[in-house]
Amino acid sequence: MLELAILGFLTDGPLHGYELRRRVTQLSGYTRPVSDGSLYPAIKRLVRQGLLEQRAEPGSAAAPRQVLHLTDDGRDELLRRLREPDEYEITDNTKFLTILSFLSRLPDPADRAEVLRRRLAFLEAPASFFYDGDRPLRAEDVDDPYRRGMLRVARATSAAERAWLREMLDDAEN
């Protein structure tokens, strides 16, 4: 998802590594800060693949800095990944939020709607953190107050997301 976030943020325009790291960290939240040890190898891979270009440009002080630019191939790869996210990118909340952050970059509303339909289908399938055999347990089925709390929060979050997805899909169809 780091590479997707890099490509996505560079659709807004060229950035130097420090600013890109700040934006990716803000997106992923304080619980998942992005280290230089993760960011710069990802940038190097994207440069090697021809998806990014690095150019030395004058800095605000005397020293030039490396500025990253998205290539046409990089834009195409971003759009492909947004149009065709892997299943784990639909089912994992953090990964899906990264997809969602850049979904407006897809020019075709039908492509955006298909991604939202896939997420909605996932959320509508019965699931839980806890099971009795194969039966998902609901908050009402659990005596432990902390597990019950987890289930209640998850149910409320899922209900809110499903309502928003339905609203977005209704708007897309009208």
C-alpha positions in Angstrom: 0.0 0.0 0.0 3.0 2.3 0.5 3.7 2.2 -3.3 0.0 3.0 -4.0 0.1 6.0 -1.6 3.3 7.2 -3.2 1.8 7.1 -6.7 -1.4 8.6 -5.4 0.2 11.6 -3.7 2.3 12.3 -6.8 -0.8 12.7 -8.9 -1.2 16.0 -7.1 2.2 17.1 -8.4 6.0 16.6 -7.8 7.2 16.2 -4.2 10.5 15.7 -2.5 10.9 12.7 -0.2 10.4 14.5 3.1 7.1 16.0 2.0 6.0 12.6 0.5 6.9 10.9 3.8 4.9 13.4 5.8 1.8 12.9 3.6 2.0 9.1 3.7 2.5 9.2 7.5 -0.6 11.5 7.9 -2.7 9.1 5.8 -1.6 6.0 7.7 -1.9 7.7 11.0 0.4 7.9 14.0 0.1 4.2 14.6 1.9 3.3 11.4 4.6 6.0 10.8 6.5 5.5 7.6 10.3 5.2 8.1 13.0 6.2 5.7 13.9 2.6 5.7 10.5 1.8 4.1 10.0 4.9 2.0 13.2 5.2 0.1 13.5 1.5 -1.0 9.9 1.8 -2.3 10.8 5.0 -4.2 13.9 3.3 -5.7 11.7 0.3 -6.8 9.2 2.7 -8.5 12.0 4.6 -10.2 13.6 1.3 -11.5 10.2 0.3 -12.8 9.9 3.6 -14.7 6.9 4.7 -12.6 8.7 7.7 -11.0 11.5 10.0 -12.1 13.9 11.7 -9.7 15.2 15.1 -10.7 17.6 17.4 -8.8 15.9 20.8 -8.3 17.0 23.8 -6.4 16.1 23.7 -2.7 14.9 26.5 -0.5 18.5 26.7 0.9 21.6 26.3 -1.1 21.6 22.5 -1.7 19.6 21.0 -4.5 17.1 18.3 -3.5 15.7 15.3 -5.3 12.1 15.8 -6.4 9.9 12.9 -7.4 7.7 13.1 -10.5 5.1 10.6 -11.6 5.6 9.3 -15.1 2.8 8.4 -17.6 3.5 4.7 -16.8 3.2 5.5 -13.1 -0.2 7.2 -13.6 -1.3 4.2 -15.6 -0.2 1.8 -12.8 -2.0 3.9 -10.2 -5.2 3.7 -12.2 -4.9 0.0 -12.8 -4.4 -0.7 -9.1 -7.3 1.5 -8.2 -9.5 -0.1 -10.8 -8.5 -3.7 -9.9 -7.6 -3.8 -6.2 -6.6 -7.2 -4.8 -9.1 -8.9 -2.6 -7.1 -8.2 0.5 -7.1 -4.5 -0.4 -10.9 -4.6 -0.3 -11.2 -6.6 2.9 -8.5 -5.0 5.0 -9.8 -1.7 6.4 -6.4 0.2 6.4 -5.6 -0.9 2.8 -9.1 -0.1 1.7 -8.8 3.4 3.1 -5.7 3.9 1.0 -7.6 2.9 -2.1 -10.5 5.2 -1.1 -8.0 8.1 -0.6 -7.2 8.1 -4.3 -10.3 6.5 -5.9 -11.5 9.9 -7.2 -8.4 9.7 -9.6 -10.3 7.0 -11.6 -11.9 8.9 -14.5 -14.7 6.4 -15.1 -17.5 6.5 -12.5 -18.4 2.9 -13.3 -15.0 1.8 -12.3 -15.2 3.7 -9.0 -18.7 2.2 -8.4 -17.4 -1.3 -9.0 -14.7 -0.9 -6.3 -17.4 0.3 -3.9 -19.7 -2.6 -4.7 -16.9 -5.0 -3.9 -16.4 -3.4 -0.5 -20.1 -3.4 0.2 -20.4 -7.1 -0.7 -17.6 -7.8 1.7 -19.2 -5.8 4.5 -22.5 -7.5 4.0 -21.1 -11.0 4.5 -21.6 -12.4 8.0 -18.4 -12.0 10.0 -17.1 -11.5 13.5 -14.0 -11.5 15.6 -15.4 -14.4 17.6 -17.2 -17.6 16.5 -19.1 -20.5 18.0 -18.0 -23.2 15.6 -18.8 -21.6 12.2 -21.4 -19.2 13.6 -20.3 -15.6 14.0 -21.0 -14.3 17.5 -22.8 -11.0 18.0 -22.2 -8.6 20.9 -25.3 -9.9 22.5 -23.8 -13.4 22.5 -20.7 -12.5 24.4 -20.3 -12.1 28.2 -16.9 -10.5 28.2 -17.4 -6.7 28.3 -14.3 -6.0 26.2 -15.1 -8.4 23.5 -18.7 -7.2 23.5 -17.4 -3.7 23.2 -15.2 -4.7 20.2 -18.2 -6.2 18.5 -20.5 -3.2 19.2 -17.9 -0.8 17.8 -17.3 -3.0 14.8 -21.1 -3.3 14.1 -21.6 0.5 14.3 -18.6 1.2 12.1 -19.7 -1.4 9.6 -23.3 0.0 9.6 -22.1 3.5 9.0 -19.8 2.4 6.1 -22.5 0.3 4.5 -24.9 3.3 4.6 -22.3 5.6 3.0 -21.4 3.0 0.3 -25.1 2.6 -0.6 -25.5 6.4 -0.8 -22.5 6.7 -3.1 -23.7 3.8 -5.3 -27.2 5.3 -5.4 -25.7 8.6 -6.5 -23.6 6.9 -9.1 -26.7 5.2 -10.6 -28.7 8.4 -10.8 
